[in-house]
Amino acid sequence: MTDVEYQPVSFKEVLIEMKDISELMIDLAYSAILFESKEIALEVINLEERMNGLVYQARIQSVLGTRRLEEAEAMSGMLQVVEAAERIANSASDMAKLILKDIKFPAELRRAMPAAEEIVTRLIVSQGSDLAGRTLGDLKVQSTTGMQVIAIRRGKGWIYDPDKNTRVEAGDILIARGPEAGKEILARMAGMMEYPGKEPSSTGEVDDLDRAVQLIIEMKNLSELSVGLAYTSLLFNNKEVAHEVVSLDSRLDDMRYDLDLWILEAARKIDDVRHLRGLLYMSAFTQAISDAAHSIVDVLLRDIEIPPLFKRIVRESDEIITRMRVEPSSPLVGRTLKEASLGTVTGMVVLAIKRGDHWVYRPGKSVRLESGDIIIAKGRRDGECRLYELTGHTADVPED
């Protein structure tokens, strides 16, 4: 690691950037695996260097900002969140290094990854398409399609984590993530169907390889859910949600044990066991993300004070978390999540629904919304505004 100099910057801004970068690194690490891209993997490594600098800044700021015991206790909780984001980033970097070392992954894994709850897709922008010559903000791409553009390949260069002011040009290759239903909408905006990737190589015949791959996809889904719920629990000071994160972490432990045992058994059935090694690393990656989420909620479960600064960090980051009630006048009342298509209409991912005293975490498409339901969702701010209107509210979205 290169030497890092302390720069007098806002502690809030440092933590916002850490949250954004750690989440971007997860997306890019999965993209590097899906598209077998060493260029994307190298960007994940570069982002880790940036993350290391931010961790240093955060630690210095925490020391400078505390004078009393009460302040030190609150700051200790924030530093635990910092360390969790750092662990997520380090795990993403380790995943990217696998691509650089030519570690093999089963072809079935890359075929199954588009079936995850949030998929990654690659598209090329055609001349004369809706996207060509427009900024991502002009067309409100994420709130219109549900897909977030996480990288743009232009010529030999890359633009990572583009914002609403980023202009898209004809010939650009977009890498985006979001609900599967949004992929076709974004493809139409780009003027083409999905950009073809490499055809994955075969690993040989293994009877239950598909089952193991589906287990990995489920672990991916649950680990990403656990991070969203962890930030939710601290944002709304909700121990019930925090306990769900702990439960998810325990569930992922059990899933990893099952998967590791299967891989040991499967090694006897194929000629080249190198194709199974990637699955072992993938299971460790998802577990590391879940462990980091557990570390975040540990702050709340141990009754460590959560300073108001945390709420501002979550609300001002690239991907925000929101909570809103479904009003009786809402057009969502009586509709299932599939019928409402909230992912594609708003770009928001529904993490949980509270109905009375009962929580539904990771609600399925068949869950029907009712008046009085509390929706917990994550996404971009313009998508939050659309969701606010759909739930029957007319005033501006509240900052808290």
N, C-alpha and C positions, 0 to 999 in steps of 0.2 A: 504494500500500500504506500502511496506517496504521502509526504508530509502534509499536514493540514494546518492552515493558519486560522486562528480565531477571527471571525468577523462580527462586529456588533450588529446583530440582526434581531428581529422580533421573534420571541420564543413561539408565539402563535404561528407565524409564517413558516418557521422551521418544521413544526409538527404537522401543519397542513401539507407541506411538500412531502414529508416522510410518509404520510398516509397515502397520498396520491401515487408516489413512486412505488411503494410496496405493492399496491393493487395493480399498477401497470405492469410491474415485473412478473406477477403471476400470469397475467393475460399473455404477455410476450413469451414467457417460458412455454406455455401450452402451445402457442402459435409456432414456436421453433420446432417443437416435436411434431406437430401436425403436418407442417410443410417441409420438414427436414431442412430447415434454413439455418446455416451457420451465421449468416449476417444478422438475423434477429437474435440468435444466441449471443453474439458478441455485444449487441446493444444491451442485453440484460446484464452482462458483465460490466459494461460501462456504467449502467445505472447503479450497480452495487457500489462502485467507487463514489458516486455522488451521494449515495445513502450513507456511506461511512463518514463522509464529511459532515452530513447533517446530524448524525448521531453525536459526533464530537461537539458540534455547536450546541446541541440540546443539553448535553451534560454540563458544558461550561455555563450556559444560561441558567440552568437549575441551581448551580452553586451560587452564582451571583444574585439570584432572585430570592433567596431565603435568608431570613434573619431571626425568625422565631420558630418554636417547636411546631406550632400549628401550620405554618407555611411549609416547613420541611416535610410534614406528614402528607399534605396535599401534593407537594412536588414529588414525593416518592411514588405516589400513584401514577402521576403523569409519566415518570421515568419508566415505570413498569409497562405502560402502553408503548413508550418509545422502544423499549427492548423487544416487545412483541412484534412491532413493525419491522425491526431490524432482523429478527429471526425469520420472518416471512420473506424478506428480501434475500437473506442468505440462502434460504431453501430454494428460492427461484433461481438464484445464481448457480447453485449446485446442479439444478435440473438443466440449465443452459449448457453447463460444461459437459454434460453427457453427449449433447449433439456435437460439440467440438471434438470429443474423443471418439466419435463414431460408434457410440453404444447403440445396439440394435433394439428396436421395438417391434412387437408383432404387427404384421400388416392389419390384423383384425382391430388393433387398438386405434389406428388412424382412421379406419373405416367407421368405428363406433363413436369416436369423439364428436362428430356432428350430431349425434343423438343425445348429447348431454343437455341439461336444462338451459344452459347458456352456451351456444355453439360459437365457433370461430369460422369465418368464411373469407375467401379471397376473390376479389372481383377486379375487372379492368374497366376503366371508364371510357366509353365510346365517344367519338366526336359527335356533337349535336345532341348529346344526352342531357337530361335535366341537371346533372351534376357538373358537367363540363363548364368551366368558367365561373362557377358560383362558389360562394363560401359555404362551409358546413352549417353556419348559422343562418344563412339566407333561407335555406330549405328546411331548417330545424330537423336535420337528418335523424337524430336519435329519437326525438319525441314523435316523429312521423313514422319511422320504421321500427323503432325499438332497438336498432343496432347502433352501437357506439364504434366509431372508426378509431382504432387504436394505433394505426400506422399507415403511412402512405409511401409507396415506392415510386420515385420519380426519376427516370433515367437510371443512373447508377447510385443515386442517393436515397436516403430515407428521411421521412419526417415522422418522429415518434410522438405519441400523445398529442395529436393536432387539436386545436381549440376551434371555437365557433368562427374565428376570423381567418382560419386557414382556407385558402382558395384551392379548389380541386381543378385539375387540368385534364384534358383529353389525353389518354394514354397512361394516366396514373393507375397504379395497382393499389387497391384498398384492402386492408386487413381489418375486419370488423368483428365484434362479438355481440351477442344478444340472443333473443328467442328465435327459434327456427322459423317461425312464421314471418319474421321480419326479413329473412334472407331474400325471399323472392321480391319483396317490395323494393329493397335496396338494389337488387339486380336490375329491376326495371328502371329505376332512377339512373343507374349507371349505363343503361342501354344495352345490357347483355345478360346472359345467364352466368352462373357461377364460373369463376376463372378456374380452369383445371389445375390440379396439383399433380405431383408425381404419383405414379401408381405404386403403392407400397409393395415391397417384395414379400414373397411367401415365406412362412416359417416352417412349413411342413404340416402334417396332419396331427392335431391333438384333439381328442374327442370333445373335451369341455373347455377349450380355449375361449370360446365365445362367452361362457359363463364367467370366467375369470376377468375378461375384458369388461363385461357389464358390471362386475364388482368394482373394478377400478373407476369406471364412470360414476357409479353411485358414490364412491368415496370422494371423488372430485366434487360432485354436487353438494355433498354434506359438508365438506371442509369449507367451501365457499359460503355456504349458508351460515356456518358457525361464526365466521368472521363478521358477516353482516349483523347477526344477532348479538354478537359481543359488543359491537359499537352501539347497537340499539339499547342494550341493557344499561350501559353507562349514560347514554344520552337522556334516557327517560327514567333513570334511577330505578330500574325494575329488576328485582332479584328473581322473579319468576322466570323471566327471559334468560337471566344469567344461569339459572339452574338447568335450563334446556341446553345451553351451550356445554355445560359439564356433561350432561347426558349424551349429547352428540359425540363428545370426545371419547367417552367410554365405548360408545357404539362403534366408532371408527377403530378403536383398539382391537375390538373383537373381530371386525372385518379384516383388519390387517393380519391377524393371526391366521384366520381362515385362508387368506390369499397366499401367505408365505408357505403354509403347509401344502396347498395345491401346487405351487410352483416347484417345490421339492419333489413332489410326486410326478409332476409333468416332465421334469428333466429327464426321466427315464424313457419318455415316449418319443422324443424328437432327436434328430441327428445333430442339430446345432443349438446348444443350450444358450448361446449368446443372445438369441432373440428373446429369451425370458428374463435376461438380466435387467432390461429396461423396466419391466413390470415391478421388480423389487424396488427400484429407485422411485418409481411413481408412487407406490404405496407409502414409502417413507416420506415423500414430498407432501402428500395429502395429510399424513399424520402430523407432520411438523406444522402445517398451517393450522390444523385443529388445536394442537398444543398451544400455539401462540394465541388463538382465540380464548382458550381456557385461561391463559395468563392474564388476558385483558379483563375478563369478568372476575378474576380473583380479587381485583381491586375493590369491586363492589361487595363481594361476598365477605371480605374481611373488614367491611365498614370503614375503609379508608376514604377520607373526604375527596369528592370529585369537584374540582374547582369549576366555576362558570366558564372558564377558558375552554374546557373540553367541548362544551356545547357549540361554541363559536368555531372550533376546529372542524367538527363534523359538518356543521351547516355551511361552512365556506370552502370545503374541499370540492374536488371535481365531481365526485359522486356523493350526493347528500342522502341522508336518511330522514324520512318524514313520517308523521302519524296524523291520520285524519279520520273523522267519523262519517259514515254513510248516512246522509240525511234522508228523511222520508220522501223528499221531492227528487231524489237522485234517480237518473235513468238506469243506474246499476242495480237497483233493488229488484230482486227476483231473477236476476241473470247469473249464470255461472261465469267463472273466470274465463272459460273458453269462449263463451258467447260475447263477453265484454271485450275480449282481446286487449286487455290493459297493457300487455307487454309491447304490442305493436302500435297501439293508439297513443300511449304516453311515454313509452321507453322506460317505464318504471317496473322493477322486479318486486313482486309482492313476497315479502319474507314471512309474514304472519298475519293472521286475522284474529282479533279478540271479539268474542260474542258473549256478552254477559261476563261471567267469571271464567269462561272457557277459552283456551288458546288453541288455534290451529296453526302449527308451524309448517312451513313449506307446503301451503295449500295446493291441492291438485286442481286440474282444470274443471273438474266436476263440482267443486265447491260453489254453492249458490250464495250470493251476497244478500244480506238482509238489512233493513233499516236499523241503525244503531250500531252496526259492526264497526270496529276500529281496525283500519288497515295500516300496517307497517310496511313501508316500501322504500326501495333505494333507487336512485337514478339521477338524472340531470335536473337542474332547477326548472327549465322550461317544461319538462315532463311533469314535474310536481304541480305546476300551475294548471296543466290540463287535467291531472288527476283531481285536483282540488275542485275544479268546475264539475267534473263528472260525478263527484260524490255529493253534489248539491249545494256547494258553497258559492257565494257571489262576491264576497270581499276578497281582498288580497290575501295571499298565503301568509300566515303568521311566521315570524322569524323563529319562534320557539316551538 
